[in-house]
Amino acid sequence: MRFRTKTGLPTWLICVYVCVGLCVLILGIRSSSFLNASLGSFLILVALLHVLIQLFIYWQLDTVSLRQRKFWKKKEISWPDVNSISRFGTTDSVQIMYRHQAEDYSFIVASPKENSKFIAALRLFAPQAHFDL
C-alpha cells in the first residue's frame, strides 16, 4: 500500500512564494531592475523545487517493511523494529518509533492524505507495536 503526503501549510506557503516571486519578477522586468528580476526568479525556482519534492514524498507499507521515500532519500524499517505509534503534536501526523539496534531508538513522522487507512495498515502490519492514538 502506498500513501502520499497530504497538502498542508507548506504547500500554501509555496503559493505565496510563487505570487510574491511573480510580482517581484514583473516589477523587476518593467523597471529594468536586475536585482528584482533575479529575486523574483529565485523565489519562483525555490517554490517549484519544493513542489517537486512534495510530489515525491510517500510511505509504502507491505508485509516486510515500511518504506519512507522523500525525493532522493529512502528509509526502510522492518516491522519487528517498530516499537510504538502515536500522534505527533496537535496535527494528524503520526510518529513511528523504531529501533536501529538493541537500545538505539529513532522515529519518523508521517502525514499521509488518508490518515485513517494508514493507521489501519500500521495496525495490520505491526500488531506488536504500542499504539497511543
PyMOL commands that set and color helices and strands:
alter all, ss='L'
color gray80, all
select helices_A, chain A and resi 9-30+34-55+79-81+115-125
alter helices_A, ss='H'
color red, helices_A
select strands_A, chain A and resi 2-4+57-61+65-70+73-78+82-87+94-99+105-110+130-132
alter strands_A, ss='S'
color yellow, strands_A
deselect
rebuild
show_as cartoon
